[in-house]
Amino acid sequence: MIKSMNKIILYSVPNIEKVSGGPRVRVTKISEVIEESGGFSIIGGNFTKFKRTIISPKSEICYVESATNRIKIIDLFCLLLLKAKTKIMVIYIRDVYTITFPDEYKSFRKSITKVLFSITNRIFGHLADMFAFPTDEMAVVYKRHFGYNKKSIALPPGTFRIEDEKSKPDISFLEKPSFLYLGGTGYKFSGFKAYLDFAVKNIDRFEFHILSPDDLDSQLIEAGLKEKIHYTSLPHSRVLDYIKENQISFLIHTRPLNSYDAITYPIKIMDCISFGLPIISFKNDPMISLLSTNYPFFIDDMEDILTFFLYEEELEMKYITSLGILEKIVRENSYQKQVQKIFDLNSI
């Protein structure tokens, strides 16, 4: 149980009823921890957020989950009220994609997004007493861009424990290893093509699975994988069941190194750690910091994956080592501990 959480308010700029994936999972989990511990959550649509802001108690800390690019007028009004009601306002900055990839925002429509992003984050600069970011590396990029020198903390996506130990995947990975691609494919550096290319070359040796909300039929047909690869879309609550039922061996995190992915990682990484599913990943500083330098399944290119399967005994030892590392991360990065970090800011 987190101590003194009756003195913290969560305000979510995104309406979790209209967002999916990582943002929805994160806000929902943090909200659950805060409310279970006696805190106050302000989430939902415009009317609900306005009503709950009005009735919210005076508190030591207001923690704000920001949206990706902009806030609405109603959010600004609510945040100004909460600023007057709370001692410390901590604003979580979700990403800095607009900063790291400015060339992506040259069209008229995207230039408007860029302007709104800038205005929104100037507002955040005036409102925030402190910032929170997924990683310290992202904090450096953001604060340097806007010229802020306010204190910040790293608040990566949290983990959650699977209560039933038997629910962890029981994987027969030595018989026929299986790989999972999880999440959207629209991001420029998603690495999805690298996953498909690897599948094409190794479809007879391994099983390949895709869990994605995107329509991928045309890409799978073009790659000759339509009837050979397992592909579906599932809500977050069903992903663990799918991993267990299909005895998935690894998540493949195929994002190549670039200026954005060198400073962060997606929330699905923490989900898979919670599921006890080892991750094969390219090396970047946040992933190394998270998984440790001793993590056995880092790669420099996709072909390195094949080297893991040269010797079965060595693979088994590495797999057991990786499960131990994941279990340690689950213990040390729970959503309860992440929320406690927010509350502990009151003593700084």
Secondary structure, DSSP 4 states (H G I P E B T S, - for coil): --TTGGGEEEEESS-TTT--HHHHHHHHHHHHHHHHTT-EEE-SSHHHHHHHHHHPPPEEEEEEE--SS---HHHHHHHHHHHHHEEEEEEE----HHHH-GGGG-SHHHHHHHHHHHHHHHHHHHH-SEEEESSHHHHHHHHHHHT----EEE-PPPB---SSGGGS----TTTS-EEEEES-S-STT--HHHHHHHHHHHTTTSEEEEE-SS--HHHHHHTT-TTTSEEE---GGGHHHHHHHTT--EEEE-PPP-TTTTS---HHHHHHHHHT--EEEE--HHHHHHH-TT-TTEESSTTHHHHTTS-HHHHHHHHHHHHHHHHHHHHHSBHHHHHHHHHHGGG-
